Amino acid sequence: MFYEAIQHKTVPVADATEAATKIKEGKALSYQALTWQNANGKFYVVSDSHIDDSAFAETALLQEIDSEFFQIESITAAWIKSVKELADCFSKTETDPPVKRKTQLIVGKPTNQIAWFECGCCGTGFKANVAAQLEFGQDAGYGICPDCEKYYK
């Protein structure tokens, strides 16, 4: 999940339909977390696209429960043709029981969060402190692994 390793800025929207509209019209940026609240809880839609993909081609729908984040759905928004269809996917998921797959959403500057990265040098997967990877200009799940770090210092 690439979204776990990047800094987000929350963008309040009225509901799932407004989130779907921003995504389908290309007005949602990859670092934004579109968020709304309703009777079922507080929801966030974030881009889970790889850096080489367009923003929000892949989306993750998160629900905040007791100040923790849970991913409740993953939707390939690029395959969905209309705003209505995408909004319906988000809305249907709002009423599903939340999946207890705990995740993280970094809003603002990262502190001590740990996430999975793919090394931009050698391609190795590794876990690292998100704030420390900013030194290497990491984006959307890319960083520099400890073995390759010597080439960047």
Number of C-alpha atoms within 10 A of each C-alpha: 19 20 26 21 28 25 22 22 15 18 14 15 17 12 17 26 19 17 26 25 17 16 25 20 10 12 11 20 17 24 20 22 28 27 22 20 16 11 7 11 12 15 25 25 27 30 30 26 21 19 13 7 10 15 23 26 19 18 22 25 23 29 28 19 13 6 7 12 19 22 22 20 19 18 19 15 22 16 10 15 10 15 20 15 14 24 19 15 19 23 14 11 16 22 11 11 9 16 12 11 11 14 17 18 22 18 14 11 11 18 11 10 15 16 20 18 27 19 20 17 15 11 13 14 16 15 14 19 16 25 17 17 20 16 12 14 10 20 19 22 24 25 30 28 21 12 11 15 13 9 9 9 7
